[in-house]
Amino acid sequence: MAVIENRRELAKIIKKPRIKRPRQREAWQKFSQNRFAVLGILIIAFLAFLALFAPLIAPHEPLEQKPVRRLEAPSFEYPFGTDDLGRCIFSRIVYGTRYSLGIGLIVVALTSSAGTLLGLLAGYIGGLFDETVMRGVDIILAFPNIIPALVLAGLLGSGVSSVVLALVLTQWPTYTRLVRGEVLSLKKRAFVEATRALRASDIYIIRKHILPNCLGNVIVLGTLEIAHVIIFAAALSFLGLGIQLPNPEWGAMLKAGISFFLSAPHLSLFPGFMIMLTVMAFNFVGDGLRDCLDVDTEVTRA
């Protein structure tokens, strides 16, 4: 009887973990009260609409050259003007949304998955594996964010795949460090100890109790990191190590317009504005998610 009562007490502890997350309705109400977060969602939805329906929205082909119309100012036919080869800047920016959003989402999906997995294993297993993983994290984070990406991009060459691979290999440590810290705290909580006392497997404990309590931080960090990845991708293209012309990528367009900044400033202003708008939108959403999910862990990267 004593054994049965002990099991019942342990079951109560497991069913009522001390870490409480706001319910979906409460979280949405708190998120919707943040005007900047709502504005960020609307901007991201607009950018996603541009990316999905670019062929229908763009008035011209992004690679179509008309030398006789070069460096024209914004007009009804060309809303953002034309570049030095007579290409429609508005059409190129619309198609460039696919590059920026696509790279941001792909890189964050890969880095968050890999970093979260390594953080879970390092924090839960500990020992030599934890030391090995964290020393690798320390080595990468010892350099400024963009430096390792520049080196890898230079070695891998230009192109979308090279940019994605370079960013994936350099951005995962942020997630690993964050998740490992959460795991070290969670695995000492009463509901995890109770589950372990009931002889539950390690996989079950990680999947049912530890991972769900880490997801809030990972989601917030991932949203903020999309903004960082978009900036890094544009920076690599601007420096000639990322996506190259004639591809309509915002960073490459920004670089191409620098030479004509005094005579035709719209060549650089519009791509630069789109980069700023996109980064600002994801930062607004990330801040809103951090508030509504009650994330109290430092998720911003120095």
C-alpha positions in Angstrom: 0.0 0.0 0.0 2.8 2.4 0.8 4.3 1.7 -2.6 1.0 2.5 -4.3 0.6 5.7 -2.3 4.2 6.8 -3.2 3.5 6.2 -6.9 0.3 8.3 -6.6 2.2 11.2 -5.0 4.8 11.0 -7.7 2.2 11.0 -10.4 0.6 14.2 -8.9 4.0 15.9 -9.1 4.5 14.9 -12.7 1.0 16.1 -13.7 1.6 19.5 -12.1 5.1 20.7 -13.0 6.1 23.8 -11.3 7.1 25.5 -14.5 3.9 27.1 -15.8 3.4 28.5 -19.3 0.6 30.9 -20.2 -2.3 29.4 -22.0 -2.7 30.0 -25.7 -5.5 32.5 -25.3 -3.7 34.5 -22.6 -0.5 34.5 -24.6 -2.4 35.7 -27.7 -4.1 38.5 -25.7 -0.8 39.6 -24.3 0.8 39.5 -27.8 -2.1 41.4 -29.4 -1.7 44.2 -26.9 1.8 44.8 -28.1 1.2 47.1 -31.1 4.7 46.8 -32.4 4.5 43.0 -32.4 1.2 43.1 -34.3 2.8 45.6 -36.8 5.7 43.1 -37.2 3.3 40.3 -38.0 1.5 42.4 -40.6 4.8 43.3 -42.2 6.0 39.7 -42.3 2.7 38.6 -43.8 3.1 41.3 -46.5 6.6 40.2 -47.2 5.5 36.5 -47.4 2.7 37.6 -49.8 5.3 39.3 -52.0 7.6 36.2 -52.0 4.8 33.8 -52.8 3.1 35.8 -55.6 6.2 37.6 -57.0 5.4 36.6 -60.6 2.0 38.2 -60.3 3.1 41.3 -58.5 6.2 42.2 -60.3 5.4 44.4 -63.4 8.6 43.4 -65.2 11.0 40.5 -65.4 13.7 41.0 -62.8 16.5 40.1 -65.2 15.1 42.0 -68.2 17.6 44.7 -69.3 16.6 47.9 -71.2 19.8 50.0 -71.6 17.8 52.9 -73.0 15.8 53.2 -69.7 18.9 53.0 -67.4 19.0 55.0 -64.2 15.4 56.4 -64.5 13.8 57.9 -61.5 10.7 56.3 -59.9 7.7 56.6 -62.2 4.3 55.0 -62.8 5.8 52.4 -65.1 8.8 51.8 -62.8 7.7 52.5 -59.2 11.2 52.3 -57.8 13.0 53.4 -60.9 15.6 51.4 -63.0 19.2 50.4 -62.3 22.3 51.0 -64.4 21.2 48.2 -66.9 17.6 49.4 -67.2 16.2 46.7 -65.0 13.1 47.4 -62.9 14.2 47.8 -59.3 10.7 47.2 -57.9 10.5 43.8 -59.7 13.9 42.9 -58.5 13.1 43.8 -54.9 9.9 41.8 -55.0 11.8 38.7 -56.2 14.6 39.5 -53.8 12.1 38.9 -50.9 12.3 35.2 -51.8 16.1 35.2 -51.2 16.0 37.0 -47.9 13.0 35.3 -46.3 14.0 31.9 -47.8 17.6 32.1 -46.5 16.4 33.3 -43.1 13.8 30.6 -42.6 16.0 27.8 -43.9 19.1 28.8 -41.8 17.1 29.2 -38.6 15.2 26.0 -39.1 18.5 24.1 -39.5 20.5 25.9 -36.8 17.6 25.7 -34.2 17.1 22.0 -34.8 20.8 21.1 -34.6 21.6 23.5 -31.8 18.6 22.5 -29.7 19.5 18.8 -30.1 23.1 19.3 -29.1 22.0 21.5 -26.2 19.6 18.9 -24.9 22.1 16.1 -25.1 25.0 18.2 -23.7 22.9 19.4 -20.7 21.3 16.0 -20.0 24.2 13.7 -20.5 26.9 16.0 -19.2 30.5 14.7 -18.7 32.9 14.5 -21.6 30.3 15.0 -24.2 29.1 18.2 -22.6 32.7 19.5 -22.3 33.4 18.7 -25.9 30.3 20.4 -27.2 30.7 23.5 -25.1 34.3 24.0 -26.0 33.3 24.0 -29.6 30.6 26.6 -28.8 33.2 28.7 -27.0 35.6 28.6 -29.9 32.9 29.8 -32.4 31.5 32.4 -30.1 35.0 33.8 -29.4 34.9 35.5 -32.8 32.6 38.3 -33.8 29.4 36.9 -35.5 30.3 37.7 -39.1 34.0 36.7 -39.1 33.5 32.8 -39.2 30.8 33.3 -41.8 33.0 35.4 -44.0 35.8 32.8 -43.8 33.5 29.9 -44.7 31.8 31.9 -47.4 35.2 32.7 -48.9 36.2 29.1 -48.9 32.9 27.7 -50.2 32.4 30.3 -52.9 29.4 32.4 -53.9 25.8 31.2 -54.2 22.7 30.5 -52.2 23.9 27.1 -50.9 27.3 28.5 -49.8 25.6 31.3 -47.9 23.2 28.9 -46.2 25.9 26.4 -45.3 28.3 29.1 -44.0 25.5 30.6 -41.8 24.3 27.2 -40.5 27.9 26.2 -39.5 28.4 29.5 -37.5 24.9 30.2 -35.9 24.1 26.9 -34.1 26.1 27.6 -30.9 23.6 30.3 -29.7 20.9 27.7 -29.5 23.1 25.1 -27.9 24.3 27.4 -25.1 20.7 28.6 -24.4 19.1 25.1 -24.4 21.9 23.5 -22.3 21.4 26.1 -19.6 17.7 25.4 -19.5 18.3 21.6 -19.4 20.7 22.0 -16.5 18.0 23.8 -14.5 15.1 21.6 -15.6 16.6 18.2 -14.9 16.9 19.1 -11.2 13.2 20.0 -10.9 10.8 17.9 -8.8 8.6 16.7 -11.7 11.7 15.4 -13.7 13.1 13.6 -10.6 9.6 12.1 -10.0 9.5 10.8 -13.6 12.9 9.4 -13.3 11.9 7.7 -10.0 9.1 5.9 -11.9 11.8 4.5 -14.2 10.8 6.4 -17.3 13.4 6.4 -20.1 15.7 9.3 -20.7 14.1 9.8 -24.2 10.7 10.0 -22.6 11.9 12.5 -20.0 13.5 14.7 -22.6 10.5 14.5 -25.0 7.7 15.0 -22.5 9.2 17.2 -19.8 12.4 19.0 -20.8 12.0 19.8 -24.5 8.5 21.4 -24.1 9.8 23.7 -21.4 12.7 24.8 -23.6 10.6 25.6 -26.7 9.5 29.0 -25.6 13.1 30.3 -25.4 14.0 28.5 -28.7 11.0 30.1 -30.5 11.9 33.6 -29.3 15.6 33.2 -30.2 14.7 31.8 -33.6 12.5 34.8 -34.4 15.3 37.2 -33.4 17.9 35.2 -35.3 16.0 35.4 -38.5 16.6 39.1 -38.5 20.4 38.5 -37.8 20.6 35.9 -40.6 19.0 38.3 -43.1 21.5 40.9 -42.2 24.4 38.5 -42.4 23.3 37.2 -45.8 23.0 40.7 -47.1 26.4 41.6 -45.7 28.0 38.6 -47.4 26.4 39.6 -50.7 27.5 43.2 -50.2 31.1 42.1 -49.7 31.0 39.9 -52.8 31.0 36.6 -50.9 27.3 35.7 -51.0 24.7 35.8 -53.8 26.0 37.6 -56.8 24.4 39.7 -59.5 22.4 39.4 -61.7 20.4 37.6 -59.0 18.0 40.0 -57.4 19.3 39.8 -53.8 18.9 42.9 -51.6 22.5 43.0 -50.4 23.9 42.6 -53.9 21.6 45.3 -55.2 22.7 47.6 -52.4 26.3 47.1 -53.3 25.6 47.7 -57.0 23.9 51.0 -56.3 26.7 52.5 -54.2 28.6 53.7 -57.3 25.6 55.7 -58.4 24.5 57.0 -55.0 24.9 60.7 -55.8 23.3 60.5 -59.3 20.7 57.8 -58.6 20.3 57.2 -54.9 17.1 55.1 -55.4 19.3 52.2 -56.5 20.6 51.8 -52.9 17.8 53.4 -50.9 15.0 50.9 -51.7 17.0 47.7 -51.1 18.4 49.2 -47.9 14.9 50.1 -46.8 13.6 46.6 -47.4 16.5 45.1 -45.3 15.7 47.5 -42.5 12.0 46.9 -42.7 12.3 43.1 -42.6 14.8 43.1 -39.7 12.7 45.5 -37.8 9.5 43.3 -38.3 11.2 40.2 -37.0 12.7 42.0 -34.0 9.2 43.4 -33.1 7.7 39.9 -33.3 10.5 38.4 -31.3 10.1 41.0 -28.5 6.4 40.4 -28.5 6.8 36.6 -28.2 9.4 37.0 -25.4 6.8 39.0 -23.4 3.8 36.8 -24.0 5.7 33.5 -23.4 7.2 34.9 -20.2 10.7 34.1 -21.4 13.1 35.3 -18.7 16.3 33.9 -20.1 18.7 36.0 -22.0 18.2 35.1 -25.6 19.9 38.0 -27.3 23.4 37.5 -28.6 26.2 39.9 -27.9 
